[in-house]
Amino acid sequence: MDDLKFENLKKSFQELKWYEYVMGTIMIVIAARAMVLGFTQGSSDGNPPWLTVINFISAVCGVICIFFTAKANISNFVFATVNTIVYAIYLVYWHIWGTAALEILFYIPMNFVSWYFWAKHRDHEITQKTKARRLKIWQNIVCAAVVVGAACIYHMILVRIGGEVVWFDAFTLSIGIVATILELLRYREQYVWWIITDIVSVGMYIAHFDAVYLTKRSIYLIMAVIGLINWAKLNHYRNAENE
């Protein structure tokens, strides 16, 4: 794919802002420190040494992915695919089954489907970007109803299989599905749902302290807000073409 070419990846990184490089550096330093300590002194958050390597890869690829996605940059799917695979390993280890199922059964295939659709609808002027769209009011109401209904169903299933943090897991699963479909279809409202789930995730990782994933999710939350602003601008200024 064109988005795997060195020149396109180079353009994508050159587009990043200074504050994104700062956040990325912070993420790398914290994840690298946790990885080193995991092998030398043992992990304070209970992760075995090999899982700290998984966390490092997930941290780096995850933040690059959300930096690119916030700019409607198609190159995000290169890093999204790697992040999805390694994050699923982390979730399975800690028995967070609902979110693990979301990563394995939904996010991985949807990464490739979304990659295809974004590439098919490239912005004519900035070819590394896709075209941004927006939902109507009634469509937003439907999305909210689907999220609540699906979360209730997933909750009942997760209670039966003995999952942990069940309501968090259930809403993460339902919100993730809706947000990913909106992302595939290039709707800016995906970020409203990412903001909600990132706020909940930050709270969870504060309660069950994990320095790497707390930092990662905090950056996700910041970039979700920035992403909503960026996509709204793209949709507004290039609305005639991108609708």
N, C-alpha and C positions, 0 to 999 in steps of 0.2 A: 504493500500500500504506500501511497505517496507520503503519508504522515509518519512513516518509519524512516524516510530518507533523512540523512544527516542535515541537509540544508534546511528542511522544514522544521526539524527539531531545534536547530540553532535559532531560527527566527522566533520560534515559540518561547525559548528561554530569554531571548533578547527583549521580548515584550514585557517581561515581568518587571514589577515596580520594586523600588528599593526596600519597601517594608515587607514585601513577599520574600526577598532574599534574607532579610533579618529573621523572619519567622521560620523560614526553611533552615537557616543556620542553627537557630535555637533548637528546632526539632531534631536535627542531626546530632548535635552535641549531647542532648539529653538521652536520645536513643543509644548513641555510641557509649556513653558513660554507663548506662544500665547494662549494656551488653558486656562491657569489660568487667564490671562488678559481678555480673552473673557468673562469669568464669573464674574470677579470682576470689571473691568473698561470699558468693551466693546471693541470689536476688532477694531484696527486702519485701517484694510483693508476692513471693511464692512461686515465681516462674522458674522452671528448670533452666540451666544454661542454654540449651539448644533453642528454647523458646524465645530467649532474648535476641537471638540472631533473627528469628522470624519477625519479632517485633521491630527490629531495626529496619529490615527490608520493607515491612508494611508502613512504617513511619515515613520513610523517605519517599516511597512511591505514592503513598496516600496524599501527602501534602503537595507534591508536584501535580498530581491528578487534579486536586481541587483548585490549585492556582490556575491551571489551564482551562478547566471547566468554567470557572467564573468569568473567563474571557470568551466563552463560546468557541474555544480552540479545540479542534478535532484531535490534536495530538494527545489529549488527555487520556484517550482509551488505551494507549500503549501502557501507561503506568497504572491505570485503573484495573486492568486485567491482572497484572502481577500483584497489586495490592489486595484484590479480592481473593485470590488463591491463598496467599499467606495469612490474611486475616481470618479466613475460614478455619485454618489450622489452629489458630489461637482460640477461637470460639469453641471448637470441638473439644480441645483440651480441657477447657473450663466448663464444659457441659451447658453452654448457652445455646440450646438446640434451635430455638426459633430463629434467632439471628444467623446462626450457622446455616440453617436451611435456606434462608434468604440469600446468603452469599453464594452457596454452592449451586442451588437449583434455579436461582433467578438472576442474580447479578452477573455470574460468569457468562451464560448465554446472551443475556441482554447487553453486555458490553460489546459483543461482536455485532449484534443486530443494530444497536444504537450507532456504533462506528459506521456501519453501512449507510444508515439513513442520514447521519450528519454529513458524511462525505458526499452524498447524493444531492444535498441542498447547501452547497458551499456558497458563501457570500461571493458575489462576482468581483468585488474589488479587493477583498482581503481573503485569499483562497484558503488560508489555514483556519478560517472561522466558518461556523455554520450560521444559518439565518435564524433570528429570534422571533418567537410568536407569543401571543398572550391569550388567556382564556376569557370567556364571557362570564358574567356573574352566575348564571344558572349552572355553568360547567364547574365553577368553584364549589357550589353547593353540593353537586353530585359527588365531587371528589371527597368532600368532608364526610358525607354520608357513607361512602364506601370505606373510608378509613375507620370510622367508628364501628360499623357493622363487621368488617373483617377482623378488627382487633378483638371483638367479643367472641367470635368464632374461634380464632387462634388461641384465645385465653382458655377456653374450654378444652381444646386439644392439648395444650401444654400442661394443664393441670393433670390430665390423665397420664401423660408420659413422664411426669415428675420433673419438669424443668425448673430452673431457678429464676429469680426476678421476673415472674411470669407476666405481670401487666406491662412492665417495661419491654420485655421480649415481644409481647403480642402487638403493642403499638409500634415498636420499631419495625416489626415485620410488615404490618399493614401500611404504615407511612412510607417505608422503603419501596414497596411495590408501586404505590401511587406516584411517588416522586420520580422513580426510575422510568415509569411509562411517560410521565410528563417530560422528562429529560429526553427520552427517545424521540418524542414528537416535537421537541425543541420549544417547549413552553417555559416562559420565565417563572411562572408560579411554582415550578419545582422547588425553588429556593425558599418559599414560605414553609413548605413541609420539611426541607432540610434544616431550616433554622429551629423548628420545633423539636425535631429528633436530636439535634446537636445540643440543645439546652438540656434535654433529659439525659443525654449521654454524659455530658460534663458533670451533672449532678451525681450520676451513678459512679463515675470514676473518682469523684471526690469522696463519696461514701466508702467505696471499695478501692482504696488508693492504688493507682497504677500510674506512675509518673509519665511513662511513655504515652499511654493512651489518653491520659488527662490532657497532656500538652497537645497531642494530635487532635483530639476532639475540640479543644479550645480554639485551635487554629481553624478547624473546620467551621466552627460557629462564626468566627470573624469573617472568613472568606465567603460563607453563605450570605451574610449581609452585603458584602461587597459584590458578590455575584448577582444578587437580586438587583442592585443598583446598576451594574454593568449591563445586564440583560434588558432592563427597562430602557436604558439609554439606546442600546442597539435597536430595540423594537420601535422606539419613538423616532429616532433620527433616520432610520432606514425602513420605516413602516410600509411605505408604498410597495417597495420591492419585496420585503421579507414576510409580509402576510401571505 
